[in-house]
Amino acid sequence: MDSRVSSTTSNGETKPMCPGMEKAEEAGALQRGQWSNKTEFVLSVAGEIIGLGNVWRFPYLCYKNGGGAFFIPYLIFLFTCGIPVFLLETALGQYTSQGGITAWRKICPIFEGIGYASQTIVILLNIYYIIVLAWALFYLFSSFTTDLPWGSCRHDWNTEHCVEFQRPSSSVNVSSENATSPVIEFWERRVLKISDGIQHLGALRWELALCLLLAWVICYFCIWKGVKSTGKVVYFTATFPYLMLVVLLIRGVTLPGAAQGIQFYLYPNLTRLWDPQRPRTNYELFHPESCGCQGSQKQQTMRARKPPQPRPGVFPHDIRWDVTVTSPSRPRF
């Protein structure tokens, strides 16, 4: 028992100095709420540490940093830094059953600044990623058409430089330097409507504003009842994307040239191990792991102290590894 809240009697027995403190901590944990079962916790953590970086950024880094050779420093950092720091944060959250700021204050008052810094990072990340969700909702609503708006150059926002590259028989009257795809023009000229410069702010994009509002509303209703609502939502939000990724994986490995692409992805170029840009590996590891953001620590605060902590803490990394390794095999539409 913690020496700050216990004392030793003359006969060697240890008793708490404040008998009501343990009951207060237990009451606080109950008020905070706990996961109904281990599955909810694992799905919640897996949904947090697996995201766009695993499906989108990791394949790009592999292609850029020597293919399979990139896994060597990645695995080294994963087992020597990533998982230990992850387990440290989750153990801290499970032991203290407190949030980021109060947990560090309970360990050492001077560490309270770590909690404030982490919360600042979380606020900035929330502002950033909610915009990405708004873009995703905009694309979702735009896809409910017979012909996808980013699949052709026959729209008002397309320019004379637009070329449908997927149609080899179509005539091209523009130079390769000026040619753009309908995907890029839909993104820049329809979704964002990028202005000529920062001096021209442009008009309000009410469609994106409504998508942003909808994204905030969805997030609110996912967490408005705390762990009771979040624990049920993760059954869909943390499993449905993996089902779609499996569909894309099957589609990707059946496309022409899939074998050559997988070989190029896994064939190691060991000369890139000494690239001075190798510290990017650290970013790819610590950012998706949410190390330092105390996200996993908050998830662990809603678990009881009795269950063993390491096994459910490592299992989400197994899921993340499977998604990360197989992501380059999926088609990029």
PyMOL commands that set and color helices and strands:
alter all, ss='L'
color gray80, all
select helices_A, chain A and resi 3-5+19-32+38-49+52-64+67-96+100-107+109-142+182-191+206-223+227-237+240-253+258-266+270-274+280-289+295-301+310-329
alter helices_A, ss='H'
color red, helices_A
select strands_A, chain A and resi 6-8+14-16
alter strands_A, ss='S'
color yellow, strands_A
deselect
rebuild
show_as cartoon
